[in-house]
Amino acid sequence: APRARRFPNSLLAGCAVALAAVPVTAQTTWIRPSGSEGSAVRLGTGTPGSAGIPQLRTSRSLLGGYLDLDLQGARPLAPSALVLGLARANIPIWGGRLLPRPDLVLTQRSSSGGLAHWKLQLPKDPSTIGVRLFEQSLVQDPAAIQGMALSDPYGSVVVGPDPAFGAPVKVFDSDQTPGALAAGLLNGGSNADFVTGQFDNDTIKIKYGNGAGAFNSTIVRNSGDAPSDIELGDFDGDGKLDIIATNYGDKLVRIFWGNSTNYGSASQWTVGNNPWQVAVGDLNGDGLDDFVTVNYGTHDLSVRLRDPAGGFKAEVRYASGSDTRDVQLGDFDGDGDLDMVYTYNDAANARLRLRKNNGNGSFGAPTDIQMGSVAGVVFHSIAVGDLDHDGKLDIVAARTPAGLVRVLGKGDGTFNGLDVETSPVVKDFPYRVYLTDVNGDGHRDVLVAHLGAGVVIYRGHGDGNASGPFQYSTPTTSWCRDVRVADFDKDGKMDLVHSGNDGVYVRFGT
């Protein structure tokens, strides 16, 4: 008979409580309503709409819609003074084409007093659309494009399609609620696969994809007591992904080695009490993956560096403070090594903390990253990525009952641009958050597993802002503990794999 649920209630605090509006200290300007008229996308620096700074307004975010371009110039602009370049690729390659084109409509609607306005209708082509704004001037050089020289003082914007996914397809049935997920090319294969942890029956379950959207029979491996998190890494340098699982019920992590035995060979190492989450990366620059665990029971973090001779070096502990629930790795100060950022939830002020890497896999003293002062919130999950294409890592954190928080990295280990998202869709219990390109436009989107709303996506604009939410409820209930993306059917579009209350589901990108 199935055992009684042992999922720690302290880690689910607040998920079933009716919540009133929560005051926040920052302005909610980060997320723009999907398809809203007048949502501006900045090109260049400065205030959009001010002298010399153009702005794009999109009345529809779908392909086949319209873009409105306004430019308040330093001087009156003739219609021929600007050129829009078009790219048709998932990775935009700018220039090389001039507009108008037969499948585009470009008209000037008004031009007076230095204000020029155009309207551009995008084609209904399913590929990504990139739009770049150029200033055009007459030159005598015959090698120039049509006798014109193009300069690019304004920057660029990519307008990608809204994320769209089909109906959920159950690919794994379970009488135990699946927990953590990881997706990747497992066992050295070429098709996307996934693995899920079964917290209540102490197993991980592996599904190999066939590359056409179907999956082979389930491979079951004993994981140890209560697998709470799963990640992938190449810990032995053989070019194949290994699976690492934290065992919340004891003080162990277990690594299943990627080889021809379908992950039948496993080893385990000691960490702190109740390891809840794990982060994987090369911490000391030796080319081998190491790992860090969040130890909920001992309020610390365990760092284990890979030993080139085999196994891992002695565990090193770092105090984390009370109620630590997640850790992520990234080079936040631009020195070429991975630092760690983790949650710290005390009664007075939940926040994130950063420890910088000393360059050898050891870490310095913690510094606080203030994420807005709201009493009673708890940070559950952290995502790291470059949201605005400035080469500096940014952070999005999920907290309950106050939604998502975003800060933009300055590249020196400090952050600015605090903004919050408290939409009712995502506010109450966002559980896991990731930054990944869901719709193939080259920008990182915000992907949320939510214990109430299912899967929630915010489409990244590439300038640090996003639009949404786009919600995908899970069948029977909207209970979702984890979600990942991979192209399971090799059609060039990302698919979702997410947990539900009774199994694991895949939604194929459309």
C-alpha distance (Angstrom), angle and dihedral (degrees) to the residues before:
residue distance angle dihedral
A1 . . .
P2 3.80 . .
R3 3.75 114.7 .
A4 3.78 121.0 -115.9
R5 3.78 113.7 -89.0
R6 3.79 110.5 -86.5
F7 3.78 97.3 -178.7
P8 3.84 104.0 139.1
N9 3.79 109.8 -103.0
S10 3.79 91.4 -155.3
L11 3.80 88.5 65.0
L12 3.80 91.7 52.4
A13 3.79 96.6 48.4
G14 3.79 112.8 148.9
C15 3.80 99.2 15.9
A16 3.81 94.6 115.3
V17 3.78 100.4 35.5
A18 3.80 123.3 108.1
L19 3.79 105.1 -125.5
A20 3.76 132.6 -155.3
A21 3.78 122.8 -142.6
V22 3.80 111.8 -64.8
P23 3.81 117.5 -140.7
V24 3.79 115.2 -130.5
T25 3.76 131.8 -165.5
A26 3.82 98.5 -141.4
Q27 3.78 129.5 68.7
T28 3.80 115.9 -104.0
T29 3.81 95.8 -126.5
W30 3.77 99.9 122.6
I31 3.80 98.5 82.6
R32 3.80 118.7 54.3
P33 3.81 121.9 -160.5
S34 3.78 112.0 -98.4
G35 3.80 112.6 -101.8
S36 3.80 93.3 -1.3
E37 3.78 118.5 159.1
G38 3.77 113.2 -112.3
S39 3.80 100.7 18.1
A40 3.80 101.9 152.4
V41 3.79 125.9 -140.2
R42 3.78 112.4 -160.3
L43 3.79 121.1 -129.1
G44 3.77 111.8 -167.5
T45 3.79 126.3 -13.2
G46 3.76 132.0 -51.3
T47 3.78 130.7 43.4
P48 3.82 113.4 -29.9
G49 3.78 109.9 -114.5
S50 3.80 95.1 23.9
A51 3.80 122.1 116.1
G52 3.79 111.0 -52.1
I53 3.82 94.9 -3.5
P54 3.80 113.6 108.8
Q55 3.76 124.8 -157.6
L56 3.77 133.4 -160.3
R57 3.79 120.7 -141.4
T58 3.77 118.2 -165.7
S59 3.78 120.2 -156.7
R60 3.81 90.4 -174.7
S61 3.75 128.0 23.1
L62 3.82 93.2 -157.6
L63 3.77 124.2 92.7
G64 3.76 111.2 -95.4
G65 3.79 90.0 41.9
Y66 3.77 130.1 109.7
L67 3.78 136.3 -94.2
D68 3.78 120.7 -155.7
L69 3.80 115.2 -152.6
D70 3.79 120.5 -160.5
L71 3.79 123.6 -177.5
Q72 3.78 124.5 -177.8
G73 3.78 98.4 -162.3
A74 3.76 131.4 -161.5
R75 3.82 85.3 -122.3
P76 3.81 134.4 17.8
L77 3.79 111.1 -74.8
A78 3.77 127.0 -141.7
P79 3.81 117.8 -144.4
S80 3.80 90.9 -105.8
A81 3.79 93.9 54.3
L82 3.81 94.8 87.0
V83 3.78 132.9 49.7
L84 3.80 127.8 -166.2
G85 3.80 117.1 -147.0
L86 3.80 121.0 -151.2
A87 3.81 130.5 -151.9
R88 3.81 127.9 -173.1
A89 3.78 105.7 -162.6
N90 3.76 138.4 94.0
I91 3.80 87.8 -116.9
P92 3.80 103.4 46.8
I93 3.81 116.8 -124.6
W94 3.76 106.9 -168.2
G95 3.78 131.9 -143.7
G96 3.78 130.2 10.5
R97 3.80 94.9 106.7
L98 3.75 133.0 71.9
L99 3.77 127.0 -153.5
P100 2.96 146.3 -94.4
R101 3.80 98.0 63.5
P102 3.81 126.1 178.3
D103 3.80 92.7 -103.8
L104 3.80 94.8 47.2
V105 3.77 132.6 71.0
L106 3.80 116.1 -148.3
T107 3.79 118.6 175.1
Q108 3.78 134.4 165.2
R109 3.77 108.8 -129.0
S110 3.79 99.3 -178.3
S111 3.79 141.8 -6.1
S112 3.76 122.8 -179.9
G113 3.76 139.2 128.5
G114 3.80 92.7 11.3
L115 3.82 93.7 -52.9
A116 3.80 115.8 118.7
H117 3.79 123.3 -175.2
W118 3.79 129.3 -169.9
K119 3.78 134.0 176.8
L120 3.80 120.3 -146.0
Q121 3.79 123.8 -169.4
L122 3.79 113.1 -154.7
P123 3.81 120.5 -140.7
K124 3.79 120.7 -108.9
D125 3.77 90.1 -117.1
P126 3.82 111.7 139.1
S127 3.81 92.8 -134.5
T128 3.77 124.1 96.5
I129 3.78 115.4 -84.6
G130 3.77 119.9 -140.4
V131 3.79 120.5 -169.0
R132 3.78 123.4 -167.6
L133 3.76 127.7 -177.2
F134 3.80 119.6 -138.8
E135 3.77 133.5 -178.3
Q136 3.79 111.0 -131.4
S137 3.79 127.0 -149.8
L138 3.82 134.0 174.8
V139 3.82 115.8 -108.7
Q140 3.81 136.6 174.3
D141 3.82 94.6 -131.0
P142 3.84 106.7 114.0
A143 3.84 89.9 -157.4
A144 3.79 91.1 64.0
I145 3.80 118.0 99.6
Q146 3.82 106.4 -83.4
G147 3.78 88.7 -26.0
M148 3.78 91.2 -57.2
A149 3.79 130.8 117.8
L150 3.80 117.2 -148.1
S151 3.78 123.7 -148.9
D152 3.80 124.3 -178.1
P153 3.80 110.4 -145.8
Y154 3.78 95.9 146.1
G155 3.81 107.9 56.3
S156 3.78 125.8 -133.5
V157 3.77 145.7 -90.5
V158 3.77 132.9 -152.7
V159 3.78 117.8 -146.2
G160 3.78 108.0 -157.1
P161 3.78 129.6 -178.1
D162 3.77 121.0 -90.7
P163 3.80 112.2 -98.7
A164 3.80 109.7 -91.7
F165 3.78 127.4 -176.7
G166 3.77 135.2 174.3
A167 3.78 130.0 -121.3
P168 3.80 117.1 -57.5
V169 3.80 116.0 -91.6
K170 3.79 115.7 -158.1
V171 3.79 108.9 -132.2
F172 3.78 98.8 166.7
D173 3.80 126.9 35.2
S174 3.80 121.5 -156.4
D175 3.78 140.1 168.9
Q176 3.81 86.3 -153.5
T177 3.79 119.9 68.9
P178 3.82 108.0 -107.4
G179 3.77 114.9 -127.3
A180 3.79 129.1 -174.0
L181 3.81 122.9 20.4
A182 3.78 135.8 -163.1
A183 3.80 128.0 -176.6
G184 3.78 130.9 -164.4
L185 3.80 146.6 106.5
L186 3.78 98.0 -53.4
N187 3.81 127.5 -164.8
G188 3.80 92.6 12.3
G189 3.79 93.7 -65.3
S190 3.80 130.1 141.2
N191 3.82 98.8 -130.7
A192 3.79 126.1 81.4
D193 3.81 113.6 -102.5
F194 3.79 135.4 174.8
V195 3.79 140.1 -148.2
T196 3.80 128.0 -158.2
G197 3.79 133.1 -166.2
Q198 3.80 121.9 -128.8
F199 3.79 102.3 -150.3
D200 3.79 96.1 -172.9
N201 3.80 99.9 47.5
D202 3.82 100.9 36.2
T203 3.79 98.8 -118.8
I204 3.77 141.7 113.6
K205 3.79 118.7 -142.6
I206 3.79 123.5 -152.6
K207 3.79 127.2 -156.0
Y208 3.81 119.0 -168.1
G209 3.80 114.2 -152.6
N210 3.80 121.9 -137.0
G211 3.81 94.4 -147.7
A212 3.80 92.8 -110.8
G213 3.79 98.7 79.0
A214 3.81 98.0 -88.1
F215 3.79 129.2 104.3
N216 3.78 135.6 -141.1
S217 3.79 125.6 -123.3
T218 3.79 118.1 -59.5
I219 3.80 120.1 -90.7
V220 3.82 112.0 -150.8
R221 3.81 123.6 -158.3
N222 3.80 128.7 178.5
S223 3.78 107.3 -114.7
G224 3.78 105.1 -176.0
D225 3.78 127.0 -107.8
A226 3.83 114.0 -16.2
P227 3.84 109.3 -24.6
S228 3.80 103.7 -140.3
D229 3.81 101.9 172.8
I230 3.80 137.4 20.6
E231 3.80 129.0 -164.3
L232 3.79 136.5 165.3
G233 3.79 129.4 -125.7
D234 3.79 142.9 146.7
F235 3.78 100.9 -113.5
D236 3.81 98.2 165.6
G237 3.81 98.9 40.7
D238 3.81 96.1 -121.1
G239 3.80 94.0 127.3
K240 3.80 93.8 -110.0
L241 3.78 125.2 109.3
D242 3.79 117.0 -110.7
I243 3.82 123.6 -157.9
I244 3.80 120.4 -126.0
A245 3.81 120.8 -167.1
T246 3.80 128.8 -174.8
N247 3.80 116.3 -138.4
Y248 3.79 107.5 -144.1
G249 3.81 93.1 -174.5
D250 3.79 93.2 64.3
K251 3.80 138.3 9.4
L252 3.79 100.4 -85.6
V253 3.77 142.8 103.3
R254 3.78 119.9 -157.2
I255 3.80 125.8 -152.4
F256 3.80 120.0 -157.2
W257 3.78 108.8 -156.3
G258 3.79 119.7 -130.1
N259 3.79 106.3 -125.8
S260 3.78 141.5 114.4
T261 3.81 92.6 -66.7
N262 3.83 94.6 75.6
Y263 3.80 92.2 -111.8
G264 3.78 92.3 -51.6
S265 3.81 91.9 137.5
A266 3.82 116.0 75.5
S267 3.80 139.1 168.9
Q268 3.79 130.8 -168.3
W269 3.81 136.9 -149.7
T270 3.79 134.4 -166.3
V271 3.81 122.0 -110.2
G272 3.82 133.1 157.2
N273 3.79 126.6 -54.1
N274 3.81 118.2 -66.6
P275 3.81 100.4 1.6
W276 3.80 103.8 -154.1
Q277 3.81 107.5 175.3
V278 3.80 135.6 14.7
A279 3.81 133.2 -155.9
V280 3.81 123.1 -160.4
G281 3.80 129.6 -154.1
D282 3.80 145.7 116.0
L283 3.81 101.3 -81.2
N284 3.82 100.2 174.7
G285 3.80 102.6 34.5
D286 3.80 97.9 -112.8
G287 3.80 94.1 125.0
L288 3.81 94.7 -108.9
D289 3.78 125.8 106.3
D290 3.81 118.8 -110.8
F291 3.80 128.5 -174.6
V292 3.80 143.0 -136.5
T293 3.81 124.2 -158.9
V294 3.79 131.1 -159.2
N295 3.81 106.9 -133.8
Y296 3.79 106.9 -155.6
G297 3.80 95.0 -175.8
T298 3.81 98.3 51.5
H299 3.84 98.5 33.1
D300 3.78 94.1 -124.9
L301 3.80 145.7 95.4
S302 3.80 126.6 -112.9
V303 3.81 119.2 -146.5
R304 3.79 117.6 -162.2
L305 3.82 118.3 -175.7
R306 3.77 118.9 -158.7
D307 3.81 114.2 -109.5
P308 3.83 109.6 -138.1
A309 3.80 87.4 -145.2
G310 3.80 90.0 59.6
G311 3.77 137.8 -74.0
F312 3.79 121.8 25.9
K313 3.77 133.3 -59.9
A314 3.80 122.0 -109.8
E315 3.79 115.4 -60.0
V316 3.82 117.3 -100.9
R317 3.82 118.1 -157.2
Y318 3.81 127.7 -150.1
A319 3.80 122.1 -170.4
S320 3.80 111.0 -116.6
G321 3.80 104.4 179.4
S322 3.76 127.7 -123.1
D323 3.80 126.6 -26.9
T324 3.80 99.4 4.7
R325 3.82 111.2 178.4
D326 3.79 110.3 166.5
V327 3.80 142.9 22.9
Q328 3.81 130.1 -169.0
L329 3.79 133.6 -176.7
G330 3.80 129.6 -134.9
D331 3.80 143.2 136.2
F332 3.79 98.2 -101.3
D333 3.81 97.5 163.4
G334 3.81 99.3 44.2
D335 3.80 97.6 -119.4
G336 3.80 95.6 123.1
D337 3.80 101.1 -105.4
L338 3.79 133.1 94.3
D339 3.79 119.1 -97.7
M340 3.79 123.3 -168.6
V341 3.79 129.7 -124.2
Y342 3.79 121.5 -170.4
T343 3.79 141.4 172.6
Y344 3.79 123.3 -98.0
N345 3.78 117.1 -171.5
D346 3.77 116.3 -174.4
A347 3.78 124.2 163.2
A348 3.80 94.5 -104.0
N349 3.80 105.6 42.5
A350 3.79 128.0 3.4
R351 3.79 111.6 -151.5
L352 3.78 145.6 146.3
R353 3.78 125.9 -98.8
L354 3.79 129.3 -149.8
R355 3.79 126.9 -153.0
K356 3.80 115.1 -171.8
N357 3.77 120.8 -138.6
N358 3.80 114.3 -115.0
G359 3.80 88.9 -145.7
N360 3.78 96.8 -100.0
G361 3.79 102.7 67.7
S362 3.78 95.4 -86.0
F363 3.80 120.3 111.4
G364 3.79 136.6 -138.0
A365 3.78 132.3 -134.2
P366 3.82 117.7 -54.1
T367 3.79 124.2 -102.3
D368 3.79 123.3 -163.5
I369 3.80 124.0 -116.0
Q370 3.79 105.9 -155.9
M371 3.79 110.7 -139.7
G372 3.80 101.7 -179.4
S373 3.80 126.4 -63.4
V374 3.79 110.2 -101.7
A375 3.79 117.7 151.4
G376 3.78 117.0 -126.6
V377 3.80 99.7 17.4
V378 3.79 124.5 132.5
F379 3.81 125.5 -154.9
H380 3.80 110.2 -136.9
S381 3.78 106.6 170.3
I382 3.81 142.5 15.9
A383 3.81 130.4 -154.0
V384 3.80 124.7 -167.6
G385 3.81 128.6 -160.1
D386 3.80 146.1 113.6
L387 3.81 105.5 -83.0
D388 3.80 98.6 173.2
H389 3.82 103.9 36.7
D390 3.79 94.9 -116.3
G391 3.81 94.2 124.7
K392 3.81 92.3 -110.6
L393 3.78 125.2 111.4
D394 3.79 118.9 -112.1
I395 3.80 129.8 -166.7
V396 3.79 134.7 -134.5
A397 3.81 116.2 -173.4
A398 3.80 129.8 -169.1
R399 3.79 117.4 -138.9
T400 3.77 136.2 171.3
P401 2.96 131.6 -102.5
A402 3.79 92.1 4.4
G403 3.81 106.6 58.1
L404 3.80 124.3 -135.1
V405 3.79 130.1 -13.5
R406 3.80 125.9 -161.2
V407 3.80 130.9 -164.7
L408 3.81 125.7 179.1
G409 3.79 118.5 -134.1
K410 3.80 121.2 -123.9
G411 3.81 92.8 -158.7
D412 3.80 95.3 -114.6
G413 3.79 99.3 80.9
T414 3.80 94.1 -86.4
F415 3.79 130.0 100.5
N416 3.79 142.4 -152.1
G417 3.79 138.5 170.9
L418 3.81 97.4 75.0
D419 3.80 110.8 -168.5
V420 3.79 133.3 160.0
E421 3.79 136.8 -150.8
T422 3.80 116.2 -151.5
S423 3.80 101.9 166.7
P424 3.83 110.1 156.5
V425 3.81 87.4 -121.1
V426 3.80 94.1 64.3
K427 3.80 105.0 17.5
D428 3.77 108.4 89.1
F429 3.79 106.3 52.9
P430 3.82 119.0 -3.5
Y431 3.79 100.8 172.7
R432 3.81 108.1 -178.7
V433 3.80 128.2 14.1
Y434 3.82 131.2 -167.6
L435 3.81 136.4 179.7
T436 3.79 110.0 -140.3
D437 3.81 138.8 134.4
V438 3.80 103.4 -97.3
N439 3.82 100.6 168.7
G440 3.81 101.6 37.3
D441 3.81 99.1 -114.6
G442 3.80 95.5 123.0
H443 3.82 94.8 -106.3
R444 3.78 126.8 108.5
D445 3.78 113.4 -112.0
V446 3.81 126.6 -160.1
L447 3.80 112.9 -110.5
V448 3.81 118.4 -169.5
A449 3.80 132.9 -171.5
H450 3.80 104.6 -154.1
L451 3.81 130.4 -166.6
G452 3.78 93.5 -140.4
A453 3.80 108.6 17.9
G454 3.81 100.5 44.2
V455 3.81 113.6 -141.2
V456 3.81 116.9 1.4
I457 3.82 124.6 -173.0
Y458 3.80 131.4 -169.1
R459 3.81 113.5 -164.8
G460 3.80 111.8 -129.8
H461 3.80 118.8 -131.3
G462 3.80 95.9 -160.1
D463 3.80 93.1 -117.0
G464 3.81 97.8 82.1
N465 3.79 93.3 -87.3
A466 3.79 130.8 98.1
S467 3.80 142.1 -170.1
G468 3.78 130.9 -134.4
P469 2.92 154.4 13.6
F470 3.79 103.4 -122.5
Q471 3.80 107.7 -176.8
Y472 3.81 129.0 -157.8
S473 3.79 111.7 -177.0
T474 3.78 119.8 -152.2
P475 3.82 118.1 -122.0
T476 3.84 120.5 -93.8
T477 3.80 91.3 5.4
S478 3.78 135.7 8.4
W479 3.79 92.0 -121.0
C480 3.82 106.2 136.7
R481 3.80 122.9 165.0
D482 3.79 99.4 174.2
V483 3.81 143.6 8.1
R484 3.79 133.2 -173.7
V485 3.81 136.4 178.7
A486 3.80 130.6 -129.9
D487 3.80 137.6 143.1
F488 3.80 99.2 -107.6
D489 3.82 96.3 169.7
K490 3.83 98.3 38.8
D491 3.80 95.0 -125.0
G492 3.81 93.3 131.0
K493 3.81 93.1 -105.4
M494 3.77 125.7 106.7
D495 3.80 117.3 -113.4
L496 3.80 128.2 -158.0
V497 3.78 125.6 -124.6
H498 3.79 113.2 -170.8
S499 3.77 140.7 163.4
G500 3.78 123.4 -112.5
N501 3.76 133.0 -174.2
D502 3.81 92.5 -89.2
G503 3.77 106.0 26.6
V504 3.78 147.4 -34.9
Y505 3.80 122.9 -58.5
V506 3.79 135.4 -163.9
R507 3.81 123.9 -151.4
F508 3.79 113.2 -165.1
G509 3.79 119.6 -139.8
T510 3.80 114.0 -110.8
